[in-house]
Structure formats: C-alpha cells, structure tokens
Amino acid sequence: MKSLRFGDIIIFIFIILFSFLYAKTLIQNKSSKIIIDSYSKSLRYDLNTDREIIIEGLLGESKIIITNGNVRFSDSCCRDKLCVKAGVLKNAPIICMPNGISIRFEKNVENDIEIDSIVQ
C-alpha cells in the first residue's frame, strides 16, 4: 500500500475546507420569509416575528403558527389532518390539499440566477 504524499494531504485538506464553506453558505441562504397560498389570496410573512395566523380555506379556517423562525399548521378543518401531522416546515412545502392552503419558503432573490438576454 502506498503512503500519503504531501500533495495528497494538501488536496484532502482543501476538499474538507471547501465542504465546510459550502455548507456554511447553504445554511446562511435560508429564507426568512414564507408565503401562504390559499384559494383566494397569497400572503407573505416574516419568520422572525412570532404570530398566529388564521386563514380561510375551501372547507373552513386553518390555524398556522410562526414561532422561533419555524412555521407549522396548528389546526385545520380537514378530515385527516395530514398538514398538522407534517409538523414544522423544514425545506419542503406543507400543503393542506382538502382546504386548499399551502406554506412555502420565499425564494432568495439575491442568490437566484436569472438570464437577462441570449446572444447568438
């Protein structure tokens, strides 16, 4: 078995440092705003402000709670209550299909790449 050379160790350290820096930027890019969509309107809220939101859906009212930067359905009038059982919103949206309400993170505009024009 070959022993590690000085260049191998430098490459290994570079890969580890790059991994930590990339993970740090992913953590910092988390959005601080959410968008709540219902059948009739779309609302935008800041995650840094604790609040209780009651929103009207197709079947009735759903209660959404924002605390400590986390958001979740607290109560809903749907039959199976899968939205309530889903818990805290991590990275995927929470949707109450029977009541027509969804919660999702707002996309960070400064990190989003858009194409202005195409030159041929």
C-alpha positions as a printed Julia matrix, in Angstrom:
120×3 Matrix{Float64}:
   0.0    0.0     0.0
   1.32   3.44   -0.92
   1.86   6.08    1.73
   0.27   9.5     1.53
   2.36  12.21   -0.06
   2.43  15.88    0.85
   0.29  16.77   -2.2
  -2.36  14.21   -1.21
  -2.67  15.75    2.25
  -3.0   19.27    0.78
  -5.78  18.12   -1.59
  -7.57  16.34    1.28
  -7.43  19.48    3.47
  -8.65  21.64    0.56
 -11.66  19.36   -0.01
 -12.6   19.45    3.69
 -12.31  23.27    3.87
 -14.35  23.7     0.69
 -17.06  21.39    2.1
 -17.36  23.43    5.29
 -17.52  26.73    3.41
 -20.18  25.38    1.05
 -22.26  24.05    3.95
 -21.99  27.43    5.69
 -23.35  29.26    2.63
 -26.24  26.8     2.36
 -27.2   27.43    5.97
 -26.99  31.22    5.57
 -29.14  31.2     2.4
 -32.23  30.03    4.26
 -35.09  32.37    3.54
 -36.53  34.44    6.38
 -39.95  34.81    4.75
 -42.76  32.39    3.96
 -45.62  32.56    1.51
 -49.04  31.2     2.45
 -51.24  30.49   -0.56
 -54.97  29.88   -0.29
 -57.62  29.57   -2.97
 -58.37  33.31   -2.82
 -55.14  35.07   -1.83
 -51.41  34.81   -1.27
 -49.89  36.2     1.94
 -46.24  36.84    2.85
 -44.93  36.74    6.44
 -41.6   37.24    8.18
 -40.32  34.22   10.13
 -38.61  36.43   12.71
 -41.94  37.67   14.11
 -43.89  35.19   16.25
 -47.57  35.16   15.34
 -50.7   33.1    14.96
 -52.44  33.26   11.58
 -55.97  32.14   10.84
 -56.63  31.77    7.13
 -59.86  30.85    5.35
 -59.68  27.83    3.06
 -62.15  25.89    0.93
 -63.54  23.9     3.87
 -63.09  26.44    6.65
 -60.38  28.02    8.77
 -56.83  26.75    9.27
 -54.57  27.97   12.05
 -50.87  28.49   11.29
 -48.29  29.29   13.97
 -44.92  31.0    13.47
 -42.56  30.66   16.48
 -38.77  30.94   16.76
 -38.32  31.03   12.97
 -40.4   27.86   12.46
 -43.81  27.57   10.84
 -46.43  24.83   11.12
 -50.14  24.1    10.82
 -51.61  24.08   14.32
 -55.18  23.17   13.37
 -57.19  22.6    10.23
 -60.74  21.65    9.44
 -59.76  18.87    7.02
 -60.65  15.29    7.91
 -57.27  13.51    8.01
 -55.17  16.47    9.3
 -52.0   15.41    7.46
 -50.93  19.06    7.33
 -50.97  19.24   11.14
 -49.13  15.91   11.43
 -46.44  17.14    8.99
 -45.0   19.3    11.77
 -42.54  22.14   11.24
 -41.69  23.32    7.71
 -38.07  22.33    7.01
 -37.32  22.55    3.29
 -40.38  21.17    1.52
 -43.75  22.94    1.44
 -46.6   21.91    3.72
 -49.9   21.59    1.88
 -53.43  21.1     3.16
 -54.97  19.78   -0.06
 -58.61  19.46    1.1
 -58.61  23.03    2.4
 -56.54  24.46   -0.47
 -53.78  26.07    1.64
 -50.01  25.74    1.2
 -46.99  27.16    3.06
 -43.61  27.54    1.34
 -40.36  29.44    1.72
 -39.9   32.57   -0.34
 -37.04  32.27   -2.81
 -33.97  34.39   -2.04
 -33.69  36.84   -4.94
 -30.01  37.73   -4.43
 -29.0   34.06   -4.78
 -31.25  33.33   -7.74
 -29.58  33.44  -11.15
 -31.68  34.94  -13.92
 -30.89  35.19  -17.62
 -31.22  38.75  -18.93
 -30.75  38.02  -22.62
 -29.4   35.47  -25.04
 -26.9   36.47  -27.72
 -26.5   34.42  -30.88
